[in-house]
Amino acid sequence: MTHVFTIAIDGPAGAGKGTLARRLADHYRLNLLDTGLTYRAVAHALLRLGLPLDNVSA
């Protein structure tokens, strides 16, 4: 049986969450999903399309 687990790291901006996540992923050979990077990519795409970031229906 394969065991799957998820690690979530939460904290304020600049606390080192990304650094810790990358180090854990490297050390344990885990996949890393950087949600901060994901959110920034979505925001960038919306801005390029001229859509306002505060429009939840967009």
Secondary structure, 3 states (H helix, E strand, C coil): CCCCCCCCCCCCCCCCHHHHHHHHHHHHCCCCCCHHHHHHHHHHHHHHCCCCCCCCCC
